[in-house]
Amino acid sequence: MTKRLSKTLAAAGIASRRHCEAIIASGRVRVNDQTVIVPQTMVSFEKDRIEVDGHLIKKEERKLYLLLNKPSGFICSNQRRSRKSKLVLNLFGDLPFRLFTVGRLDRETTGLLLVTNDGIFAQNVIHPSFNISKEYVAKCVQEITPEHLKTISKGVWVEGVYVIPTRVKKVRRGTVKITVKEGKKHEVRHLLDHAGLKVKELCRIRIGPLTLGQLSYGQWRHLSDEEKDSFSTIA
């Protein structure tokens, strides 16, 4: 069965489909010993030899869908280094799969992070067209005032897109919950900074229907079939 090269790589767990398109365009993919830079090229595992960065890509392996409570100080890099490095992927030990994070949290942000080897699933979660909400709790140095809430609710420009949160709610004196859907880099920190708030702690507590539950920092679990399928329904 033939599929687009970008979709084939995503199904094999290389990265999200969008990232696979960038990998192909950069000249890192070879099909039958020829460099291919067109993501729409039709290929098949049955008849084509596909390589990324010189590594032979085999037919899609068993898919993993993991939910992690990310600790502070860990980096969301998909390049494994020394086991002593504070990389998110090192928290999963020696799982024999090519895993990658679904989107990213910055070094100091904690909370819910999905990790998988299914590029299509990752695309469904992170692409803004699928409209999946993400909820954060921010603890700030200052007391949250009505003016702060009003400013946050009005939104801010991030990476050329005007980000407007779908929900903003004061929880305690210096704590606010913010729900967003765009998925832009550091968007919640930009919203808080624009309102003049200094962040002490930032934690993502929800992605779509998924929450942290009772997971402690550094702990992870597999998604249930129902949880995994809920994103297919949303998308």
Beta strands, then each sheet from edge to edge (+ up, - down):
strand 1: 3-4
strand 2: 29-31
strand 3: 34-35
strand 4: 42-43
strand 5: 50-52
strand 6: 55-56
strand 7: 65-70
strand 8: 100-101
strand 9: 110-116
strand 10: 134-140
strand 11: 156-158
strand 12: 161-163
strand 13: 167-172
strand 14: 175-180
strand 15: 199-207
strand 16: 210-211
strand 17: 220-222
sheet 1: 1+ 4-
sheet 2: 3+ 2- 5+ 6-
sheet 3: 8+ 9- 7+ 17-
sheet 4: 8+ 9- 15- 10+ 14- 13+
sheet 5: 8+ 9- 15- 16+
sheet 6: 11+ 12-
end
